[in-house]
Amino acid sequence: MTAELVRGQNHPLPQTRLEIRISAGNPIVAGATLGDERGTVHGAEWVAHPASPQLAGIEVPKQAAADHRLAVDLDAMPEHIHRVTVLLALPTGVGGPARFGAMAAPFAAVTGLDGTEIASYTITDLDSESAVAALELYRRQGAWKVRAIGQGYAGGLAAMLHDQGLEQGTALAARINEAVARGMARSVAQPPPRPEGDGRVRTAAAGGATDPAPAQPQTPPQQPQGTPAAGGSIDYQHPGRRTATPPTPPPTAPPAAPGQPAQPVAGDASGWSMDERLYNQIWGMFEDLARTTAAYRSAVDFAESRMEQELDRVLSDPRTRVGPAADSARAEARAKQTDLVEQARIALDRDLAQLIAEAEVVEPALPYAYARWDSPVWQAYQVPMEVPMALRLGDLHLPERADLHIPMLVRLPLERGLWIDAGRSGSFDGPADSGEQRRLAADAAVAIAARMLAVYPVGEFAVHVIDPAGSAAGSFAPLVGSGVLAEPPATGAQGVSAVLAALTQRVDLVQMAIRSGATDALPPEVDIAEQLLIVHDFPHGFDDRAVTQLRYLADEGPSVGVHLMMVADREDARAYGPVLDPLWRSLLRLTPVADDHLADPWVGHAWTYEPPTVPPGSRVLDQVLGEVGRAAQALRAARARQSYGG
């Protein structure tokens, strides 16, 4: 549960890799100072600010903005640093508010990397202050806590820096304001409508957005803000994303020729590693596509609504209902509607062209976990040493540009199970034969399971299969033949019962060990690796006890590393009535063929999902599973030798 702090209150921090999210109604400057045990800042090199955004353990944005994200790694802080103070200030000389009392109260939140809020603080009672110390992260007896400060300074940034013991605070404040002014001059302005001939454009996502996961509604633009001039350059720096300002493109990226648009760069987002930067960049692309499409649809709706209102006015007046005047009014209303829709389409095509160019650069740079099965990166596959941040479960696209696919990434370890729907749905190209649909569902489950096996280090992920009737033996053959399964697929009611009993017992034992703080006392036969249970053709072979165990695994398993993948047609389980409804709701529904079933509460889109299918005739799945199987066999042999030697 989020701790809503008041001034002076503190709260423990359960983790050390954090984000600090700042939200204000107007552009503000965000920075941080590093202090010793007394909070004293001993030099300008102890201050992270837009002109020097990175210090050990912290990164701040390079520009003023209404929304900020600061990345913090407390484990990377030097030992002599005991306090990290988050500073907010109003930029000077740019025409904005001169005091915090003239704008909405700033909001600050400390979150985990997955967006989970730990503590939040709304900074109230500000009046003439133009700078404020918002939060303080401080070290106490080896642990870190956060405290709500809310100390404002009418003397601005210089006064705040002097108060923290920085003698050159005035000079540093001037340097920060100069850097912010330069950055705002270079950035793309928030529209008003641009004059004719201004070729600069920006994405429809500009203005900031949060990850769709928390489902925080945003209000899309209601009308296009003007028509860009033909041939305008595209800014690939994404000034509106709510991440830190993207890094400078690496030296290997060729510089743009004079007069040519800037080239997109893979990894153009904040993050402590390329894995994290690509993950954030893909989410940024998702946000951009969602917002620009929402803006287009909103503009079209606006144009239709205005035309209908104008036509209603014409028809409601008997004097203008018929005759040349009526015809002229109708033609004028339709012409206005056509013009607005054309403007909206121009803006949409401009932003889609930018995203397509970015996708063409990002896709080839993706690692195994994020790459499609047809990516060349799989040809050099080796079993990894670390678990990645996320896994690609397919692609997402919208009907406005069906060839622009955004990778659908989910964080690892999985927080909820998966359901591969083997039933008929409103798919675009689903097979008419229900048996073929079930085969495709089983193939999709194998492809996803193979991806999960491929991205985990050897010995840290195990897969179990329940196939009561053995009807998917052909689909599961790659898993069986490569030796990556913990045991052969379970068949019959007895096999179902044995697998469910073993995994249920594992969940119980691990939960008891965690609650008692005795994880080292687990029996040696308990496999502490992440477990995936694939259940095919449910509910065939399941009695009431087995159904209860399955629901238990779906509810309690993810918290202790046991994950569920159902391959089933919900209609087949109708005999159980509503008792299974919580099970279906707890799972992420995926389809073996393209289907527009993924609803997005963020902007209201229905996204079309494309499963991660293996290209026809490709041997990439066998190659990857073979490599995983050989590594697992070598690990088992090494453990056997160690056990024999002991």
C-alpha positions in Angstrom: 0.0 0.0 0.0 1.3 3.5 -0.9 2.3 5.7 2.1 0.8 9.2 1.6 3.3 11.3 3.5 2.8 14.7 5.2 5.6 17.2 5.8 8.2 15.7 8.1 6.9 12.1 7.9 9.3 9.3 6.9 8.8 5.8 5.4 11.2 2.9 4.9 12.3 2.0 1.4 12.0 -1.7 0.7 14.3 -1.6 -2.3 17.3 0.4 -3.5 16.6 0.8 -7.2 13.9 3.4 -7.5 12.3 6.0 -9.6 11.2 9.4 -8.2 8.3 10.7 -10.3 7.5 14.4 -10.2 4.3 16.0 -11.6 3.4 19.7 -11.8 1.1 21.7 -13.9 3.9 23.8 -15.4 7.5 23.1 -16.5 9.9 22.9 -13.5 13.5 22.0 -13.0 14.3 18.8 -11.1 17.7 18.0 -9.6 19.2 16.4 -6.5 22.0 17.1 -4.0 24.2 14.5 -2.3 25.0 15.3 1.3 27.1 13.8 4.1 25.7 12.7 7.5 24.8 16.3 8.4 23.3 17.0 5.0 26.1 19.3 3.9 26.9 19.5 0.2 30.6 20.0 -0.2 30.9 21.0 -3.8 29.2 21.5 -7.2 30.2 18.0 -8.1 27.8 16.8 -5.4 24.8 18.2 -7.3 22.9 16.4 -10.1 21.2 19.0 -12.3 20.3 19.6 -16.0 23.8 20.7 -16.9 25.3 17.6 -15.2 22.5 15.1 -15.0 24.4 12.0 -13.9 26.2 11.2 -10.6 27.0 7.9 -9.0 23.6 6.3 -8.2 21.4 9.0 -9.6 20.3 10.5 -13.0 18.0 13.5 -13.4 16.4 15.0 -16.5 18.3 17.5 -18.7 15.3 19.8 -19.3 12.5 21.6 -17.6 9.2 19.8 -17.9 5.8 19.4 -16.2 6.6 15.7 -15.5 9.9 14.1 -14.5 11.4 10.8 -13.6 14.6 10.6 -11.6 16.4 7.2 -11.6 18.0 6.3 -8.3 20.3 3.3 -7.4 21.0 3.6 -3.6 23.4 0.7 -3.7 25.6 2.7 -6.1 25.9 5.7 -3.8 29.4 6.3 -2.3 29.7 5.4 1.3 30.2 9.0 2.4 26.8 10.0 0.9 24.0 9.7 3.5 21.4 12.1 2.2 19.9 12.6 -1.3 17.7 15.7 -1.5 15.3 16.1 -4.4 15.1 19.7 -5.5 12.5 21.4 -7.6 12.8 25.0 -9.0 10.9 27.2 -11.4 13.0 28.1 -14.5 13.8 31.8 -14.9 13.5 34.0 -17.9 11.2 31.7 -19.9 7.8 33.3 -19.2 6.4 30.8 -16.8 5.1 31.3 -13.2 7.5 33.1 -10.9 6.3 31.4 -7.7 4.9 28.0 -6.8 1.8 29.6 -5.3 0.6 30.5 -8.7 0.4 26.9 -9.9 -0.9 23.5 -8.9 0.8 21.9 -5.9 3.7 19.7 -7.1 3.3 16.0 -6.5 6.3 13.6 -5.8 6.2 9.8 -5.6 8.9 7.2 -5.0 8.2 4.0 -7.0 9.8 0.7 -7.8 11.1 0.1 -11.3 7.8 -1.6 -12.1 5.9 1.5 -11.3 4.6 0.3 -7.9 4.2 3.4 -5.7 6.1 3.2 -2.3 5.4 6.7 -0.9 4.0 9.9 -2.3 3.9 13.5 -1.1 1.8 16.5 -2.3 3.8 19.7 -1.6 1.2 22.1 -0.3 1.2 25.6 1.4 3.7 27.1 -1.1 3.3 30.8 -1.9 6.2 33.1 -2.9 8.7 30.3 -3.1 10.4 29.6 -6.4 12.4 26.6 -5.3 11.6 23.8 -2.9 13.4 20.8 -1.3 10.7 18.1 -2.0 12.0 14.8 -0.6 15.0 13.4 1.2 16.3 9.9 0.9 18.6 9.3 3.9 20.7 6.4 5.2 20.0 5.3 8.8 21.8 2.3 10.4 22.5 0.8 7.1 18.9 1.1 5.7 17.4 3.8 3.5 14.3 5.8 4.2 12.4 8.7 2.5 11.2 11.8 4.3 8.8 14.5 3.1 10.5 17.9 3.3 8.5 20.5 1.5 10.9 23.4 2.5 10.4 26.3 0.1 12.8 29.2 -0.7 11.6 32.6 -1.9 15.2 33.3 -2.8 15.1 30.6 -5.4 17.6 27.9 -6.3 20.6 29.9 -5.1 19.2 30.3 -1.6 18.3 26.6 -1.4 21.9 25.6 -2.5 23.4 28.0 0.0 21.2 26.6 2.8 22.7 23.1 2.1 26.2 24.4 2.7 27.3 25.0 -1.0 29.4 28.2 -1.0 29.2 28.6 -4.8 25.5 28.2 -4.8 24.8 31.4 -6.7 27.2 30.5 -9.5 25.8 27.0 -9.8 22.2 28.3 -9.8 23.1 30.6 -12.7 24.7 27.7 -14.6 21.6 25.5 -14.1 19.2 28.2 -15.3 21.4 28.9 -18.3 21.4 25.2 -19.2 17.6 25.0 -18.8 17.1 28.0 -21.0 19.3 26.6 -23.7 17.4 23.2 -23.5 14.0 24.9 -23.7 15.1 26.9 -26.7 16.2 23.7 -28.5 13.1 21.7 -27.5 9.9 21.4 -29.5 7.3 23.8 -28.1 3.9 22.7 -26.8 1.6 23.6 -29.7 0.0 26.4 -30.3 -0.7 26.1 -34.0 2.5 26.6 -36.1 2.7 29.2 -38.8 3.0 28.3 -42.4 6.4 27.1 -43.4 7.5 25.9 -40.0 8.7 22.4 -40.8 9.3 21.1 -37.2 7.0 18.4 -36.0 6.6 16.5 -32.8 4.9 13.2 -31.8 1.4 13.1 -30.6 2.7 11.6 -27.4 4.5 14.8 -26.4 3.3 16.1 -23.1 4.2 13.0 -21.0 2.5 9.7 -20.4 2.7 7.0 -17.8 3.1 3.2 -18.5 -0.2 1.7 -19.5 0.1 -0.9 -16.7 -1.3 1.3 -14.0 -4.1 2.3 -16.3 -4.0 6.0 -15.5 -6.4 7.8 -17.8 -5.0 10.5 -20.0 -7.0 13.0 -22.0 -6.0 12.9 -25.6 -5.9 16.0 -27.8 -9.3 16.9 -29.1 -8.2 18.5 -32.4 -5.1 18.5 -34.6 -2.9 21.5 -33.9 -2.1 22.6 -37.5 -0.7 21.1 -40.6 3.1 20.5 -40.9 4.9 21.8 -43.9 5.9 19.1 -46.4 9.4 17.8 -46.0 9.7 18.9 -42.4 12.4 17.2 -40.3 11.5 14.7 -37.6 12.7 15.0 -34.0 13.6 11.6 -32.7 14.4 12.7 -29.2 10.8 12.2 -27.9 10.8 15.3 -25.8 7.4 14.5 -24.2 8.1 11.0 -22.8 8.1 10.8 -19.1 11.6 9.4 -18.9 14.9 11.1 -18.5 16.1 12.9 -21.6 17.4 10.3 -24.1 21.2 9.9 -24.2 23.3 11.2 -27.1 23.3 8.7 -29.9 26.4 6.4 -29.8 29.4 7.3 -31.9 28.6 4.4 -34.3 25.5 6.2 -35.4 26.3 8.2 -38.6 25.7 12.0 -38.2 22.8 13.4 -40.1 23.7 15.3 -43.3 22.9 19.1 -43.2 19.3 19.6 -44.0 18.4 16.0 -43.5 16.2 14.7 -40.6 17.9 13.2 -37.6 18.4 9.4 -37.5 16.6 7.3 -34.9 18.9 5.5 -32.4 18.2 2.2 -30.7 18.3 2.5 -26.9 17.2 6.2 -27.0 15.7 6.2 -23.5 16.8 6.3 -19.9 18.1 3.3 -18.1 21.0 1.7 -16.3 21.6 -0.9 -19.0 20.9 -1.3 -22.7 18.2 -3.9 -21.8 16.4 -1.3 -19.6 16.9 1.5 -22.2 15.4 -0.7 -25.0 12.5 -1.7 -22.7 11.7 1.9 -21.9 12.1 2.9 -25.5 9.6 0.3 -26.6 7.1 1.5 -24.0 7.7 5.0 -25.3 6.8 3.8 -28.8 3.7 2.2 -27.5 2.7 5.4 -25.7 3.4 7.4 -28.9 1.3 5.2 -31.1 -1.5 5.1 -28.6 -1.6 8.9 -28.2 -1.2 9.8 -31.8 -4.0 7.4 -32.8 -6.2 8.7 -30.0 -5.6 12.3 -31.2 -6.6 11.3 -34.7 -9.7 9.5 -33.7 -10.7 12.3 -31.4 -10.2 14.8 -34.2 -12.3 12.7 -36.6 -15.1 12.5 -34.0 -14.9 16.2 -33.4 -15.2 16.9 -37.1 -18.2 14.5 -37.4 -19.9 16.1 -34.3 -19.4 19.6 -35.6 -20.8 18.8 -39.0 -23.8 17.1 -37.4 -24.4 20.2 -35.2 -24.2 22.5 -38.2 -26.6 20.3 -40.3 -29.0 20.2 -37.4 -29.1 24.0 -37.2 -29.8 24.1 -40.9 -32.6 21.6 -40.7 -34.2 23.0 -37.5 -34.9 26.4 -39.2 -37.8 26.1 -41.7 -36.4 29.1 -43.6 -33.1 27.3 -44.4 -34.4 23.7 -44.6 -34.7 23.7 -48.3 -33.5 25.7 -51.2 -30.1 27.0 -52.4 -29.2 28.4 -48.9 -29.7 24.9 -47.4 -27.7 23.2 -50.1 -24.9 25.8 -49.6 -24.9 25.3 -45.8 -24.7 21.5 -46.1 -21.9 21.7 -48.6 -20.0 24.1 -46.3 -20.5 21.8 -43.3 -19.2 18.8 -45.2 -16.3 20.7 -46.6 -15.2 21.8 -43.1 -15.5 18.2 -41.9 -13.4 16.9 -44.8 -10.8 19.6 -44.2 -10.5 18.7 -40.5 -10.2 15.0 -41.2 -7.5 15.6 -43.8 -5.5 17.8 -41.3 -5.8 15.0 -38.7 -4.7 12.4 -41.2 -1.6 14.5 -42.2 -0.6 14.8 -38.5 -1.2 11.0 -38.0 0.8 10.0 -41.1 3.7 12.3 -40.0 3.8 10.7 -36.5 3.4 7.2 -37.9 6.3 7.7 -40.3 8.5 8.7 -37.4 7.5 5.6 -35.4 8.0 3.3 -38.4 11.5 4.7 -38.9 12.2 4.2 -35.2 10.9 0.6 -35.3 13.1 -0.2 -38.3 16.1 0.7 -36.2 15.0 -0.7 -32.8 13.8 -4.1 -34.1 17.3 -5.4 -35.3 18.9 -4.2 -32.0 16.7 -6.2 -29.7 18.2 -9.0 -27.6 16.8 -12.6 -27.4 14.1 -11.7 -24.9 12.6 -8.9 -27.0 13.3 -10.3 -30.5 11.0 -12.0 -33.0 11.7 -15.6 -33.9 12.8 -14.5 -37.4 15.5 -12.2 -35.9 19.1 -13.1 -36.9 20.1 -12.7 -33.2 18.8 -16.2 -32.5 21.4 -17.7 -34.9 24.1 -16.9 -32.4 22.0 -17.9 -29.4 23.8 -18.9 -26.2 22.2 -19.7 -22.8 22.3 -16.4 -20.9 23.8 -15.7 -17.5 21.2 -13.3 -16.2 17.4 -13.0 -16.3 16.2 -10.1 -18.5 13.8 -7.4 -17.4 11.0 -8.6 -19.7 9.9 -11.1 -22.3 8.2 -10.5 -25.7 4.8 -12.4 -25.9 3.9 -11.1 -29.3 3.2 -7.9 -31.2 0.5 -5.2 -30.9 -0.8 -2.9 -33.7 -3.8 -0.7 -34.5 -5.9 -0.6 -37.7 -4.7 2.9 -38.7 -1.3 1.3 -39.6 -1.4 -2.5 -39.4 2.2 -2.9 -40.5 3.5 -0.9 -37.5 4.0 -3.6 -34.8 5.0 -2.7 -31.3 6.6 -5.6 -29.2 4.3 -6.7 -26.4 6.6 -7.0 -23.4 5.7 -8.4 -20.0 8.0 -8.1 -16.9 9.8 -11.1 -15.6 9.1 -13.0 -13.4 5.5 -13.2 -14.5 3.0 -11.6 -12.2 0.0 -13.5 -13.6 -0.5 -16.7 -15.6 -1.2 -17.0 -19.3 -4.3 -18.4 -21.1 -3.8 -19.5 -24.7 -7.4 -19.5 -25.9 -8.1 -22.6 -28.0 -11.7 -21.6 -28.7 -13.2 -19.7 -31.7 -13.1 -15.9 -31.3 -13.6 -12.8 -33.5 -10.1 -13.3 -35.0 -9.3 -11.9 -38.4 -8.0 -15.1 -40.0 -8.8 -17.9 -37.6 -9.3 -21.4 -39.0 -12.8 -22.7 -39.4 -11.7 -26.1 -38.0 -11.8 -26.2 -34.2 -9.2 -29.0 -34.3 -6.8 -26.7 -36.2 -7.4 -23.9 -33.8 -6.5 -26.2 -30.9 -3.3 -27.2 -32.7 -2.3 -23.6 -33.2 -3.0 -22.9 -29.5 -0.7 -25.7 -28.5 2.0 -24.5 -30.9 1.7 -21.0 -29.5 2.1 -22.3 -26.0 5.3 -24.2 -27.0 6.7 -21.1 -28.7 6.1 -19.0 -25.6 7.5 -21.7 -23.3 10.6 -22.0 -25.5 11.2 -18.2 -25.2 11.0 -18.4 -21.5 13.4 -21.3 -21.3 15.8 -19.5 -23.7 16.0 -16.3 -21.6 16.6 -17.9 -18.2 20.0 -19.1 -17.1 20.4 -22.8 -17.1 18.9 -24.5 -14.0 16.7 -21.4 -13.1 13.6 -22.4 -15.0 11.7 -25.7 -15.3 8.7 -26.6 -17.4 6.0 -29.2 -16.7 3.3 -30.3 -19.1 -0.1 -31.8 -18.5 -1.6 -33.3 -21.6 -4.3 -35.8 -20.2 -5.3 -37.3 -23.5 -1.9 -36.9 -25.3 -3.7 -35.0 -28.0 -0.9 -32.4 -28.4 2.0 -34.8 -28.6 3.0 -33.4 -32.0 3.1 -29.8 -30.7 5.1 -30.7 -27.5 7.6 -32.8 -29.5 10.2 -30.1 -29.6 10.1 -29.7 -25.8 10.3 -33.5 -25.3 13.0 -34.2 -27.9 15.3 -31.5 -26.6 15.2 -32.8 -23.1 14.2 -29.4 -21.6 11.2 -30.8 -19.7 11.5 -31.7 -16.0 9.7 -34.9 -16.8 7.6 -36.3 -19.8 4.2 -34.8 -20.3 1.7 -36.1 -17.7 -1.2 -38.1 -19.2 -4.4 -39.5 -17.7 -6.1 -38.6 -14.4 -3.2 -40.1 -12.4 -0.6 -38.0 -14.2 -2.7 -34.9 -13.7 -3.0 -35.6 -10.0 0.7 -36.3 -9.5 1.9 -33.1 -11.1 -0.6 -30.9 -9.4 0.2 -32.5 -6.0 3.9 -31.9 -6.4 3.6 -28.3 -7.4 1.0 -27.6 -4.7 3.3 -29.0 -2.1 6.2 -26.9 -3.5 4.1 -23.7 -3.2 3.1 -24.6 0.4 6.7 -25.4 1.5 8.2 -22.3 0.0 5.4 -20.1 1.4 6.0 -21.5 4.9 9.8 -21.1 4.6 9.4 -17.5 3.5 7.0 -16.6 6.3 9.3 -18.2 8.9 12.5 -16.8 7.4 13.9 -20.3 7.0 14.4 -20.6 3.2 17.7 -22.3 3.8 15.9 -25.1 5.6 14.0 -26.3 2.5 14.4 -30.0 1.7 16.9 -30.6 -1.0 14.3 -32.2 -3.3 12.4 -28.9 -3.5 13.3 -27.3 -6.8 13.6 -23.5 -6.0 13.9 -22.6 -9.7 11.0 -20.8 -11.4 8.4 -23.3 -12.6 6.0 -23.2 -15.5 3.0 -25.6 -15.7 1.4 -25.9 -19.2 -2.1 -27.4 -18.9 -3.4 -28.6 -22.3 -7.0 -29.4 -23.1 -8.5 -28.4 -19.8 -10.8 -29.6 -18.2 -10.2 -33.1 -19.7 -8.8 -35.4 -17.0 -9.6 -33.0 -14.1 -11.8 -33.9 -11.2 -13.0 -31.5 -8.6 -9.9 -31.9 -6.4 -7.6 -31.2 -9.4 -9.6 -28.1 -10.3 -9.2 -26.8 -6.8 -5.5 -27.4 -6.9 -5.3 -25.6 -10.3 -7.1 -22.5 -8.9 -4.7 -22.6 -5.9 -1.7 -22.6 -8.2 -3.1 -19.7 -10.2 -3.7 -17.6 -7.1 -0.7 -18.4 -4.9 1.9 -19.8 -7.4 3.3 -16.6 -8.9 4.4 -15.2 -5.6 6.7 -18.1 -5.1 7.8 -18.8 -8.6 5.1 -21.2 -9.9 3.4 -19.9 -13.1 0.5 -21.3 -15.0 -0.1 -21.5 -18.8 -3.6 -22.8 -19.7 -4.3 -24.0 -23.3 -8.1 -24.3 -23.2 -11.4 -23.4 -24.7 -13.5 -21.7 -22.0 -16.6 -23.2 -23.4 -15.4 -26.7 -22.6 -15.4 -25.8 -18.9 -18.9 -24.4 -18.8 -20.1 -27.4 -16.9 -18.3 -26.1 -13.8 -20.4 -23.0 -13.9 -19.2 -19.7 -12.5 -16.7 -21.4 -10.1 -14.0 -21.0 -12.7 -14.6 -17.4 -13.6 -12.0 -16.1 -11.1 -9.5 -18.4 -12.8 -10.1 -17.0 -16.2 -10.0 -13.4 -14.9 -6.6 -14.0 -13.2 -4.9 -15.1 -16.5 -3.7 -12.9 -19.3 -5.7 -14.1 -22.4 -3.7 -14.6 -25.6 -4.8 -16.0 -28.9 -3.0 -18.3 -31.4 -4.1 -16.1 -34.3 -4.4 -12.3 -34.7 -7.2 -11.0 -32.7 -8.2 -7.5 -31.4 -9.2 -8.6 -27.9 -6.7 -6.6 -25.8 -8.5 -3.6 -24.4 -6.5 -0.6 -23.3 -8.2 1.4 -20.5 -5.5 4.1 -20.9 -6.9 5.6 -24.1 -9.7 3.2 -24.9 -8.1 1.4 -27.8 -8.7 -2.3 -28.8 -5.2 -3.5 -29.7 -4.8 -6.3 -32.2 -2.5 -9.0 -30.8 -0.2 -11.1 -33.0 1.2 -14.3 -31.4 5.0 -15.0 -31.5 4.8 -17.6 -34.2 7.9 -19.4 -35.6 8.3 -18.8 -39.4 7.2 -21.8 -41.5 10.1 -24.2 -42.2 12.4 -22.5 -39.7 14.6 -24.6 -37.5 15.2 -21.8 -35.0 13.0 -23.4 -32.3 14.8 -26.7 -32.4 18.1 -25.0 -32.5 17.4 -22.9 -29.4 15.8 -25.7 -27.4 18.7 -28.0 -28.3 21.1 -25.5 -26.9 19.0 -25.1 -23.7 18.7 -28.9 -23.5 22.5 -29.5 -23.8 23.2 -26.9 -21.1 20.6 -28.5 -18.8 22.1 -31.9 -19.4 25.6 -30.7 -18.6 24.3 -29.1 -15.4 22.6 -32.3 -14.3 25.8 -34.3 -15.0 27.9 -31.8 -13.0 25.5 -32.0 -10.1 25.5 -35.8 -10.2 29.3 -35.9 -10.1 29.3 -33.5 -7.2 26.8 -35.6 -5.4 28.7 -38.8 -6.1 32.0 -37.2 -5.0 30.4 -36.0 -1.8 
